[in-house]
Amino acid sequence: MWILLIPPAAAVLFAAAGIHALRRHKTAAVPPVLHFLAPSGKPLTTRSLLSCMAFLTGSELLLLGLLSLVISCFTVTERGLSPAAVLVMSVLPFLAMYLDMFRPQKTHQCRLLRRISICAAVIMAAEVLLCGSGSLSAKPFSQTLTAADIQPSEDAPLSIRDGVCTITGDSVLDLTGIPEGTRAIVLEMEQEQTPAARLVHVILDMKDDNYAYNNITVSDGYTMARGGGYAIALDPYGSVHSLRLTVNEVTAPVTIRAFRALSAMPFRFSDVRYFLVLLLAAAMLCILEYRLYAVSYDPAKRTHCAAVCCMVILCTLSAALCWEPGQKLMRYTKGDDYTGSDPYVQTFDAFKKGQVYLDITADPALETLDNVYDYSERAAKKAPTRWDYAYYQGKYYSYFGVTPVLVFYYPLYMLTGKLPTVPITVDLFSTCSALLLCLTILAAVRLMVHKPNLLLLLLCLPAAECCAGVYVCLQYPDKYYVAVSGGMCFLLLTLWLGLRACAMQKLRQKCVFLALSGAALALCAGARPTMAVSAVILLPFFFGILCKKGSRPVQAGCF
């Protein structure tokens, strides 16, 4: 409850600053919204200043006290109100009142700060009462299961001592003695932080009044188990009979210090959500207050260019922040066995050996089949085959596009002697796609829109990035998305170069950009041929080039 000291502390600081400012601002007055605390139209006095400070302090303490009471009485608390959020919510009203008293001529700033202050209080209440509604319970409880309630499967690689479970491999545990009214389970997990530590796969199955004899999966997720509580929500039909916990993909010892049964999900105040929503609210209020929605983009203004550059950088960094952690380049040695590697490494290995077929031995029985791609015939004649490869005359080939090998694997190998992993490749192409998407939109706007709206231009960049599939590729960094991310990257490069070429006046520059655009389109087809079809949106612009008099054959030939 020490956070309740923050509003009085802020009041004392601003009161001291206000009393000091009164000596220089004899015409300072009580803000109109607080006229009920002091006579209207009279200069501000120390007494009226302190009355305003006391009113704000009491209002903040009332709100914080009510929210703290709700958290302490109706939730199982892991963390109460955030000190950082309380500090911001406490300071903003005093700052707004200070400006109203001593800088009333700054009407925009005063009005904006007042509204942001109200938003800060409303968002804090919403964070507790709305976002935390799943943690509210009429009779909150938290009960730790005993060692007798934890029954590991036979031969499970784990040990249990004093209720603490240490898991060294894939294990299954049955949890019994679940108290009535349990709606959440918290696992106090901690994984030994070694270079081999990876995400731990945690599955929770449940038996209840509806599934009394069979388990039903209620949670299937991953965690790094870095000492925090891994919380799982339960929604049983009637009572929980038992739970079965499965821990898979254990690469480093995992310690579960406690199994806790709760009446609801533990309450956690989210600083990230609070400040993000507050920032969005403040941005919306700024847009409305300063009429930013009516501003047209002017490339000649440095502030406009800086705003666009910042948005492009943020979009690109947002993709870079989603990179797969812990990835390292793999060393390549000619002659080693790469039959278990991804198809791009196998293609690189084949090229280094001067061949286009892969070094994967095909079963001779495949040559005896009438149709090697007929699954039923292969099954009938027991002719095994490798999945995701093309077969032709006794050899396996990769049907994955060759572009990533040419533009990334070869250059990286020449520089470092190593090859990238699939996640590294997907991450690089996806991040480049995010940047090129922004550049393509800016080139299209420059070519087609006379006076674009600045706000719409800034907002369409992250919106387009969210819709284009960049984050989908980052979420699934496997061999299939190397083709998707690579094709997307070179498609956007094609569009950007083509649109920039259409906007250029000098023939030499136009020809260079057209040639580069054509090369990028070929690389797009080499990564994922179906994506290259999307470059058809350049046709209307290219028709404009072909309809003009001049070096039309030269420009078409360059492309």
C-alpha positions in Angstrom: 0.0 0.0 0.0 3.0 2.3 0.0 2.0 3.4 -3.5 -0.7 5.5 -1.8 2.2 7.8 -0.8 2.8 8.8 -4.4 -0.1 11.3 -4.8 0.7 13.2 -1.5 4.4 13.3 -2.6 3.5 14.7 -6.0 1.1 17.2 -4.3 3.9 18.5 -2.0 6.3 19.0 -4.9 3.8 20.8 -7.1 2.6 22.9 -4.1 6.1 24.0 -3.4 6.6 24.8 -7.1 3.3 26.7 -7.2 4.0 28.7 -4.1 7.4 29.7 -5.6 5.7 30.6 -8.9 3.1 32.8 -7.1 5.8 35.4 -6.3 6.3 36.0 -10.1 2.8 35.4 -11.4 0.6 37.8 -9.5 -2.2 37.3 -12.0 -2.4 33.6 -11.7 -6.0 32.3 -11.1 -7.8 29.1 -10.1 -8.6 27.0 -13.2 -12.3 27.3 -14.3 -12.9 23.6 -13.6 -12.0 24.1 -9.9 -13.8 27.4 -9.2 -16.0 25.7 -6.6 -12.8 25.6 -4.4 -12.1 29.3 -4.5 -14.0 32.5 -5.4 -14.3 33.1 -9.1 -12.4 35.9 -10.7 -10.0 36.5 -7.9 -6.2 36.1 -8.0 -4.7 32.8 -6.9 -3.6 32.7 -3.3 -1.6 30.2 -1.3 -4.7 29.0 0.4 -6.6 28.4 -2.8 -3.6 26.7 -4.3 -3.3 24.3 -1.4 -7.1 23.7 -1.6 -6.8 22.6 -5.2 -3.8 20.4 -4.4 -5.7 18.8 -1.5 -8.7 18.2 -3.7 -6.7 16.5 -6.4 -4.8 14.4 -3.9 -8.0 13.3 -2.2 -9.5 12.3 -5.6 -6.4 10.3 -6.6 -6.2 8.6 -3.2 -9.9 7.7 -3.4 -9.5 6.0 -6.8 -6.3 4.2 -5.9 -7.7 3.1 -2.5 -10.8 1.6 -4.2 -8.8 -0.2 -6.8 -6.3 -1.5 -4.2 -9.3 -2.7 -2.1 -10.7 -4.6 -5.1 -7.4 -6.2 -5.8 -6.7 -7.2 -2.2 -10.2 -8.5 -1.5 -11.3 -10.1 -4.7 -8.2 -11.4 -6.4 -5.3 -13.7 -5.8 -2.6 -11.1 -6.2 0.8 -11.7 -7.7 1.4 -8.0 -8.3 -0.8 -5.1 -7.3 -0.9 -1.7 -8.9 2.2 -0.7 -10.9 4.2 2.0 -9.2 5.2 3.4 -12.6 1.6 3.6 -13.7 0.5 5.2 -10.4 3.3 7.7 -10.7 2.2 8.8 -14.1 -1.4 8.9 -13.2 -0.6 11.0 -10.1 1.7 13.5 -11.7 -0.4 14.3 -14.8 -3.3 16.0 -13.0 -1.0 18.2 -11.0 0.9 19.2 -14.1 -2.3 20.0 -15.9 -3.5 22.2 -13.0 -0.1 23.9 -12.8 -0.3 24.9 -16.5 -3.9 26.0 -16.0 -2.9 28.3 -13.2 0.4 29.8 -14.5 0.2 29.3 -18.3 -3.5 29.7 -19.1 -2.5 31.3 -22.5 -1.4 27.9 -23.7 -4.9 26.7 -24.2 -4.0 23.7 -26.4 -1.5 22.3 -24.0 -3.7 22.9 -21.0 -6.7 21.2 -22.6 -4.6 18.3 -23.9 -3.0 17.6 -20.5 -6.4 17.7 -18.8 -7.8 15.1 -21.1 -4.8 12.9 -20.9 -5.0 13.0 -17.1 -8.6 11.8 -17.3 -7.6 9.1 -19.7 -4.8 7.9 -17.4 -7.2 7.5 -14.5 -9.9 5.8 -16.6 -7.4 3.4 -18.2 -6.0 2.4 -14.8 -9.5 1.6 -13.6 -10.2 -0.4 -16.8 -7.0 -2.3 -16.4 -8.1 -3.5 -13.0 -11.9 -3.9 -13.5 -12.0 -4.9 -17.2 -8.7 -6.5 -18.2 -8.4 -8.0 -14.8 -12.0 -9.2 -14.6 -10.9 -12.8 -15.2 -9.0 -12.6 -11.9 -11.9 -11.5 -9.8 -13.4 -14.1 -7.5 -16.0 -13.8 -4.7 -13.9 -16.2 -2.5 -10.3 -16.0 -3.7 -8.0 -18.8 -2.5 -4.5 -20.2 -3.4 -3.7 -23.7 -2.3 -0.3 -25.4 -2.8 -0.6 -29.1 -3.7 1.4 -31.5 -1.5 3.8 -34.2 -2.7 1.1 -36.7 -2.1 -1.0 -35.0 -4.8 1.7 -35.3 -7.4 2.0 -38.8 -9.1 4.7 -39.1 -11.8 4.4 -41.7 -14.5 6.6 -44.8 -14.4 10.2 -44.3 -15.4 9.7 -40.5 -15.7 13.1 -38.7 -15.6 12.3 -36.6 -12.6 12.6 -36.5 -8.8 10.3 -35.1 -6.2 11.6 -33.9 -2.8 9.6 -31.8 -0.3 7.1 -30.9 -3.0 9.8 -29.6 -5.4 9.9 -31.5 -8.7 13.0 -31.5 -10.8 12.5 -32.7 -14.4 15.4 -33.7 -16.6 13.5 -35.1 -19.6 10.0 -35.5 -21.1 7.7 -36.4 -18.2 4.0 -36.9 -17.3 2.6 -36.1 -13.9 -0.9 -36.7 -12.6 -2.2 -34.0 -10.1 -4.9 -35.0 -7.7 -6.5 -33.4 -4.6 -7.6 -30.4 -6.6 -9.7 -28.2 -4.3 -13.3 -27.4 -5.1 -13.7 -24.2 -7.1 -10.3 -24.3 -8.7 -10.3 -22.2 -11.9 -6.5 -21.9 -12.5 -3.3 -23.7 -12.0 0.1 -21.9 -11.5 3.4 -23.8 -12.0 6.3 -22.1 -10.3 8.8 -23.2 -12.9 12.5 -22.4 -13.3 14.7 -23.8 -16.0 18.5 -24.0 -15.6 19.9 -21.3 -17.9 22.4 -23.1 -20.0 23.3 -22.6 -23.7 21.1 -25.6 -24.5 18.0 -24.2 -22.8 15.1 -23.8 -25.1 11.3 -23.4 -24.9 9.6 -26.0 -22.8 6.4 -27.6 -24.2 3.7 -27.7 -21.4 0.4 -29.6 -22.0 -2.3 -29.7 -19.3 -5.2 -32.3 -19.6 -8.2 -32.3 -17.3 -10.9 -34.7 -16.1 -14.2 -33.1 -14.8 -17.9 -34.0 -14.4 -18.3 -34.0 -18.1 -15.1 -35.9 -19.0 -14.8 -38.2 -16.0 -12.9 -41.1 -17.7 -11.1 -39.4 -20.5 -8.7 -36.4 -20.4 -9.4 -33.3 -22.4 -6.6 -30.9 -23.3 -7.2 -27.4 -21.7 -3.8 -25.9 -22.4 -1.0 -26.5 -24.9 1.8 -23.9 -24.8 5.5 -23.1 -24.5 7.5 -21.3 -21.8 11.2 -20.5 -21.1 10.5 -21.1 -17.4 12.7 -18.3 -16.1 11.4 -18.4 -12.5 8.0 -16.9 -13.0 4.6 -18.5 -12.5 3.2 -20.3 -15.6 -0.5 -19.8 -15.2 -3.1 -21.9 -16.9 -6.9 -21.1 -16.8 -9.4 -23.8 -16.2 -13.1 -23.8 -17.2 -14.4 -27.2 -15.9 -17.9 -28.5 -16.1 -18.7 -28.9 -12.5 -15.6 -30.0 -10.4 -12.1 -30.8 -11.5 -11.4 -34.5 -10.8 -7.7 -34.6 -11.8 -5.1 -32.9 -14.0 -2.4 -34.5 -16.1 0.7 -32.3 -16.8 2.9 -33.2 -19.7 6.3 -31.5 -20.0 8.1 -32.1 -23.3 11.1 -30.9 -25.3 13.2 -30.5 -22.1 16.7 -29.5 -23.1 17.9 -28.3 -19.6 16.8 -29.3 -16.1 13.4 -27.8 -15.1 12.4 -27.3 -11.5 8.8 -26.9 -10.5 8.9 -25.4 -7.0 5.2 -25.4 -6.4 1.9 -26.5 -7.9 -0.8 -24.0 -6.9 -4.5 -24.3 -7.4 -6.3 -20.9 -7.5 -9.9 -19.8 -7.6 -9.2 -17.6 -10.6 -6.2 -16.5 -12.7 -3.7 -14.5 -10.6 -4.0 -10.7 -11.0 -1.2 -9.1 -12.9 -1.2 -5.4 -13.7 0.2 -5.0 -17.2 2.6 -2.1 -17.5 3.0 -2.7 -21.2 -0.8 -2.6 -21.9 -1.4 0.4 -19.6 1.2 2.6 -21.2 0.5 1.4 -24.7 -3.2 2.3 -24.4 -2.3 5.6 -22.7 0.1 6.4 -25.5 -2.6 5.6 -28.1 -5.1 7.7 -26.3 -2.6 10.6 -26.0 -1.9 10.3 -29.7 -5.6 10.4 -30.6 -6.1 13.5 -28.4 -3.1 15.2 -30.0 -4.6 14.5 -33.4 -7.9 16.0 -32.4 -6.5 18.9 -30.5 -4.1 20.1 -33.2 -6.2 19.0 -36.2 -3.4 16.8 -37.5 -6.0 14.9 -39.6 -6.2 17.9 -41.9 -2.5 18.2 -42.6 -1.2 17.3 -46.1 2.1 15.6 -46.6 4.8 18.0 -48.0 8.1 16.3 -48.9 9.8 19.7 -48.8 9.1 20.0 -45.0 11.8 18.4 -42.8 9.3 17.6 -40.1 7.1 15.7 -42.5 10.1 13.8 -43.9 11.3 13.0 -40.4 7.9 11.7 -39.3 7.8 9.4 -42.4 11.4 8.2 -41.8 10.6 7.5 -38.2 7.6 5.4 -39.1 9.6 3.4 -41.7 12.3 2.7 -39.1 9.7 1.7 -36.5 8.1 -0.7 -39.0 11.4 -2.2 -39.9 12.5 -2.5 -36.3 9.2 -4.2 -35.3 10.1 -7.0 -37.7 13.7 -7.2 -36.5 12.5 -7.5 -32.8 10.6 -10.7 -33.8 13.7 -12.6 -34.9 14.1 -16.2 -33.6 16.5 -16.1 -30.6 19.6 -18.2 -30.2 20.3 -18.8 -33.9 23.9 -19.3 -35.1 25.4 -19.8 -38.5 26.3 -23.4 -39.3 29.7 -24.4 -40.7 29.7 -26.1 -44.1 32.3 -28.7 -45.1 32.2 -30.1 -48.6 31.8 -33.9 -48.5 29.9 -34.0 -45.2 26.4 -35.7 -45.1 23.6 -33.1 -45.4 20.8 -35.4 -46.1 19.1 -34.3 -42.9 19.5 -30.6 -43.5 16.9 -28.2 -45.0 16.5 -28.3 -48.8 18.3 -25.0 -49.3 21.5 -26.3 -47.6 21.1 -29.5 -49.7 20.8 -27.4 -52.9 23.9 -25.4 -52.0 25.8 -28.6 -51.3 24.7 -30.0 -54.7 25.8 -26.8 -56.5 29.2 -27.0 -54.7 29.6 -30.5 -56.1 28.7 -29.4 -59.6 25.3 -31.1 -59.8 21.7 -30.1 -59.6 20.4 -33.3 -58.1 20.6 -33.9 -54.3 23.0 -36.3 -52.6 20.1 -38.4 -51.3 20.0 -42.1 -52.2 16.7 -43.1 -53.8 15.2 -46.5 -53.3 15.7 -48.6 -56.5 12.1 -49.9 -56.3 10.9 -46.4 -57.4 12.3 -47.1 -60.9 9.9 -50.1 -61.3 6.8 -48.1 -60.7 4.4 -47.0 -63.5 3.7 -43.7 -61.7 6.1 -42.8 -59.0 3.8 -40.1 -57.8 0.9 -42.6 -57.2 0.8 -43.1 -53.4 -1.3 -46.2 -53.7 1.2 -47.9 -56.1 4.1 -47.0 -53.8 2.3 -48.4 -50.8 1.3 -51.6 -52.6 4.9 -52.3 -53.9 6.5 -51.0 -50.6 8.6 -48.4 -52.3 9.6 -45.8 -49.7 10.2 -42.2 -50.8 11.4 -38.9 -49.3 8.8 -36.4 -48.5 8.9 -32.9 -50.1 11.3 -33.8 -52.9 10.9 -34.2 -56.6 11.9 -37.6 -58.1 13.2 -38.1 -61.6 15.1 -41.0 -63.2 16.6 -42.3 -59.9 17.5 -38.9 -58.5 16.0 -36.6 -55.9 15.7 -32.8 -56.7 14.6 -29.9 -54.6 11.5 -28.1 -55.9 12.2 -25.2 -53.5 13.2 -22.1 -55.3 16.9 -21.4 -55.9 16.8 -17.6 -55.2 17.7 -17.8 -51.5 20.7 -20.0 -52.3 22.0 -17.5 -54.9 21.4 -14.2 -53.1 22.0 -15.2 -49.5 23.7 -18.6 -49.0 26.5 -18.1 -51.5 27.4 -14.5 -50.5 27.3 -15.4 -46.8 29.5 -18.5 -47.4 32.0 -16.5 -49.3 32.2 -14.0 -46.5 32.2 -16.3 -43.5 32.6 -19.9 -44.6 29.3 -20.7 -43.0 25.6 -21.1 -44.0 22.5 -19.6 -42.4 19.8 -21.6 -40.6 16.2 -21.5 -41.9 15.0 -19.0 -39.2 17.9 -16.7 -40.0 16.9 -16.7 -43.6 13.2 -16.1 -42.9 14.0 -13.3 -40.4 16.3 -11.5 -42.9 13.9 -11.7 -45.9 10.9 -10.7 -43.7 12.7 -7.7 -42.3 13.7 -6.6 -45.7 10.1 -7.1 -46.8 8.9 -4.7 -44.1 11.3 -2.0 -45.3 10.6 -2.5 -49.0 6.8 -2.5 -48.3 7.1 1.0 -46.8 9.3 2.2 -49.7 6.8 0.8 -52.2 3.9 2.6 -50.6 5.8 5.8 -50.5 6.8 5.4 -54.2 3.2 4.7 -55.1 1.9 7.7 -53.2 4.5 10.0 -54.7 3.5 8.8 -58.2 -0.3 8.8 -57.9 -1.4 11.2 -55.1 -1.0 14.9 -55.4 -1.5 16.0 -51.8 -1.6 12.9 -49.6 -2.9 13.2 -46.0 0.0 13.0 -43.7 -1.8 11.1 -40.9 -3.2 8.5 -43.3 0.2 8.0 -44.9 1.8 7.4 -41.5 -0.9 5.0 -40.4 -1.1 3.0 -43.6 2.6 1.9 -43.3 2.2 -0.3 -40.1 -1.3 -1.3 -41.3 0.1 -2.6 -44.6 2.9 -4.4 -42.8 0.4 -6.2 -40.5 -1.7 -7.3 -43.5 1.1 -8.3 -45.9 2.2 -11.4 -44.1 5.5 -10.2 -42.7 4.6 -11.2 -39.1 3.2 -14.5 -40.3 6.5 -15.4 -41.8 8.3 -14.4 -38.6 5.9 -16.5 -36.6 6.6 -19.7 -38.6 10.3 -19.7 -39.6 10.4 -23.0 -41.4 11.5 -24.1 -44.9 8.1 -23.3 -46.5 8.3 -19.7 -45.3 11.8 -19.2 -46.8 10.0 -19.4 -50.1 7.2 -17.1 -49.0 9.4 -14.4 -47.3 11.9 -14.5 -50.2 9.2 -14.2 -52.8 7.6 -11.4 -50.9 10.9 -9.6 -50.5 11.8 -9.6 -54.2 8.2 -8.9 -55.3 8.2 -5.7 -53.2 11.7 -4.8 -54.5 10.3 -5.2 -58.1 7.4 -2.9 -57.3 9.5 -0.3 -55.6 12.1 -0.1 -58.4 9.4 -0.1 -61.0 7.3 2.7 -59.4 10.5 4.7 -58.8 11.4 4.3 -62.5 8.0 5.5 -63.6 8.5 8.7 -61.6 11.9 9.5 -63.0 12.6 11.9 -65.8 16.2 11.1 -66.8 16.4 8.3 -69.2 19.6 6.8 -67.9 18.3 6.5 -64.3 15.0 5.2 -65.6 16.7 2.4 -67.5 18.9 1.4 -64.6 15.9 1.1 -62.3 13.8 -0.8 -64.9 16.7 -3.3 -65.3 17.0 -3.8 -61.6 13.2 -4.2 -61.4 13.2 -6.9 -64.0 16.1 -8.7 -62.2 14.1 -8.5 -59.0 11.1 -10.0 -60.7 13.2 -12.9 -62.0 14.5 -13.5 -58.4 10.9 -13.4 -57.1 9.9 -16.1 -59.6 13.0 -18.1 -58.5 11.8 -17.9 -54.9 8.1 -18.5 -55.3 6.8 -18.3 -58.9 3.1 -17.7 -58.0 4.1 -14.5 -56.2 5.6 -13.0 -59.4 2.1 -12.8 -60.9 1.3 -10.0 -58.5 3.8 -7.8 -60.3 1.0 -7.3 -62.9 -0.1 -4.2 -61.0 2.9 -2.5 -62.7 1.3 -2.9 -66.1 -0.8 0.3 -66.1 2.3 2.3 -65.2 4.4 0.6 -67.9 1.7 1.2 -70.5 2.2 4.8 -69.7 5.9 4.5 -70.5 5.2 2.6 -73.8 2.6 5.2 -74.9 5.0 8.1 -74.6 7.3 9.0 -77.4 11.0 8.3 -76.9 13.2 5.4 -76.2 10.4 2.9 -75.6 12.3 -0.2 -76.9 15.3 0.7 -74.8 13.3 1.0 -71.6 11.3 -2.2 -72.3 14.5 -4.0 -73.1 16.1 -2.9 -69.9 13.2 -4.4 -67.9 
